[in-house]
Amino acid sequence: MPNKDTGHSTGHLIIGGCDTLDLAMRFGTPLHVLDEMRIRSACRAYRQAASAHFGPLARVVYASKALCTTAVLRIVASEGLGVDVVSGGELHTALCARVRPADIVFHGNNKTPRELAEALSAGVGRIVVDNEEELTRLASLCAEHGTETDILLRIKPGVSAHTHEYVRTGAIDSKFGVALETGEAERLLIRAASVPGIRLRGIHCHIGSQIFGPDSFVEAARIMTGFMADLSERDGILLTELNLGGGYGVRYVDEDTPDAPEDVFRPVAASIREICENRAFPFPAICLEPGRAIVAEAGTTLYTVGSVKHIPGVRTYVAVDGGMFENPRYALYGSAYEIVRADDPNAVRTDPVTIAGKCCESGDLIQEHIPMPPLGTGDILAVMSTGAYHYSMASNYNRNARPAVVLCREGRAVEIVRRESYEDLVRNDCIPEGL
Ligand SMILES: Cc1ncc(COP(=O)(O)O)c(C=O)c1O
């Protein structure tokens, strides 16, 4: 069951030692709540497993797209993780969080010239080049800035991970990276190896997200390592770094069975080692980029029930004060969640209901047809495992203000992102003269 501690005397849902009903009262709803120690222990588990199986050169880099706030980046950096960014905004946030530039990896399938220039000025540790035009652009920016930069090339290894098609990224039909099977990757690497200003360090792949079991990761690692050995033998290019991306599955509902990081890393490391030994290729420095696995289960969203609408013979809608503007995942992927009543997470579930948001879209649902205990106006609902790809995907649709994010630890709750105000909503609006 995801993250369901209850208070001994009250029976209420407790997060990081804080009573969720008190949090709802103090900070209002909808509210994103994070358990700091769960983030820290996920960071530690990934770091320890990485160094145990891939050796002292292994790096764990948090994919900040999962949840990018200065406080969260500070926590992961304090646990010794690097940070992966995919935009100038994420880079800026990482720098504000005082992440060391050398520990930042810059990704993206279409980085703008401005973003590339910002990455160079900041001195990020690695830029993951996505395609040929980007290599050309980066080389001329290096010349303009009188600098050099370390790069990896993003490769599509041709692995079709078993996950939702929107989060599958390793097959040939993907907008990310260059393909192996067409020879494009090899041609581009040969070119990159001799471009002035570019220090080619290695290759990168990310096969998808919310993946269970080690098989797809092992396959990707096998293909990527084999390709590194091919390059060395065929083209005399010795790459020393292999970044295998993220994608490790987490528990949203009971049926999800996440793997401990060591249960994935052990077979991945074994397959890399076997290829290296067979082909006399040096074991590369491995980088891993978990995002969801670091923050998802540390997050919970609290809502207040506004109304309950029974439609006889059809269904019962329970409307809450959030919705797709702060959690678009059901609308995007039909994602499953565990939802509880915060005052009694173990209350007996009776009738199936649909939890609906407040946006003007019929598809603005948080969950459909899930058995819940009796619900009425004013009840606080807690949606579990909402730490990843929720706040970071939030919008202002219908001019709803994005919720606050609070961090809980040992019974103390602090705001790490303030709730947006109406002033925030109109801050960038302009009224042209004469209107
Ligand atoms: C390049 C890269 N690395 C890491 C991740 C993190 O994936 P996850 O949050 O599933 O671990 C992503 C997600 O899109 C990605 O594109």
The ligand as a Tripos MOL2 file, in Angstrom:
@<TRIPOS>MOLECULE
LIG
   16    16     1     0     0
SMALL
NO_CHARGES

@<TRIPOS>ATOM
      1 C1         16.5250   11.6130  -20.4160 C.3       1 LIG1
      2 C2         15.6830   11.2190  -19.2610 C.ar      1 LIG1
      3 N1         16.2690   10.7930  -18.1330 N.ar      1 LIG1
      4 C3         15.5430   10.4460  -17.0600 C.ar      1 LIG1
      5 C4         14.1590   10.5300  -17.0680 C.ar      1 LIG1
      6 C5         13.4230   10.1730  -15.8200 C.3       1 LIG1
      7 O1         12.4950    9.1540  -15.9830 O.3       1 LIG1
      8 P1         11.7570    8.5840  -14.7110 P.3       1 LIG1
      9 O2         11.1310    9.7190  -14.0170 O.co2     1 LIG1
     10 O3         10.7790    7.6270  -15.2580 O.co2     1 LIG1
     11 O4         12.7910    7.9160  -13.8760 O.co2     1 LIG1
     12 C6         13.5120   10.9500  -18.2200 C.ar      1 LIG1
     13 C7         12.0460   11.0520  -18.2610 C.2       1 LIG1
     14 O5         11.4160   11.4540  -19.1910 O.2       1 LIG1
     15 C8         14.2950   11.3170  -19.3560 C.ar      1 LIG1
     16 O6         13.7260   11.7510  -20.4740 O.3       1 LIG1
@<TRIPOS>BOND
     1     1     2 1
     2     2     3 ar
     3     2    15 ar
     4     3     4 ar
     5     4     5 ar
     6     5     6 1
     7     5    12 ar
     8     6     7 1
     9     7     8 1
    10     8     9 2
    11     8    10 1
    12     8    11 1
    13    12    13 1
    14    12    15 ar
    15    13    14 2
    16    15    16 1
@<TRIPOS>SUBSTRUCTURE
     1 LIG1         1 GROUP 0 **** ****
